[in-house]
């Protein structure tokens, strides 16, 4: 075999090896279902909470009023169109099918107050019973759900960091009565590679009862799968149009203090 022939043979063999390396396939990640990130026990203890007043209380003097009972000028749909939810008698109510709404302003660290209730004649069970949510910076959800005598997976009940951390207790008022959320949120910071330098944290108080105590948020809220780390800046407060048949959740007295 001549030197030239030998070099050609080596080149051909190297080329075939490269082709084989390029087409090698590895197993793909197995598909996930929503149930894979849900768990039901232990169920949080039920605590009889403080009953919210019939009339909304005044906000602190340094608060930004996000809903004063008259209009949704501080809000818009996720796509930027006007918010399509229903304003009536000092409250606003989810209008199914119009989509989530978000604040026009973006926020970082904050104290957020909002009040919500489900109708007295609500039906359904588990997640199909007054389902909504409030998202910090549009990324991380504190669950809103009617869990008065209504069990569900614990990392998906009212006051949970959805699909992550269940509440310490169940502090629901009955349907037809107002529930209050007071949320203290610290935004994450990021390294140059996009990973967390400091993770987001949240404290949640429902009806005067502590549900989340400076809880670390693991990442984005995912319905299927597990939290992801996504680098981001300041973001809006988002309220969810979940779309379940018994939704009809109403809100009032929403204000925020930037920290």
KARA-V259834 format. One line per field, one symbol per residue. ss: DSSP state (a for helix, b for strand, c for the rest). phi: phi as a letter, one per 40 degrees, with the letter a starting at -180 (. if undefined). burial: 1 if it has 16 or more other ideal C-beta (glycine too) atoms within 10 Angstrom, else 0. Layout:
ss=???
phi=???
burial=???
//
This chain:
ss=ccaaaaaaaaaaaaaaaaaaaaaccccccccccaaaacccccccbbcccccccccccccccccbbbbcccccccbbbccccbcccbbbccbbbcccccccbbbcccbccbbbbbbbbccccccccccccccbbbbbcccbbbbbcccccccccaaaccccbcccbcccbbccccccccbbbbbbbbccbbcccccbbbccbbbbbbccbbbbbbbbccccccccccccccccccbccbbccccccccccbbbbbbbbbc
phi=.cccccccccccccccccccccccbbdccccbbdccbbabbcccccbcccccccbcccccccccccabgbabccbacdcgcdcbccbafgbbbdbdgcgcbbcccbbbcabbbabaabccccbgafccagcaabbcfgbbbccbacbcfacacccbcdgccdgbbcccabbcccdgbcbbbbbbbbccbbcccgcccbccbabbbbfgbcbbbfcccciccbcbhbdbcbcabdaccbbcccgcdcdfcbbafbaabcb
burial=0000000000000000000000000000000000001000000100101001000100100011011000010111100000111000001111000111111000100111111111100101001111111111111111111111010111111111111111111111101011111111111100000001000111111110111100111111110000100000001111111101011111111111100
//
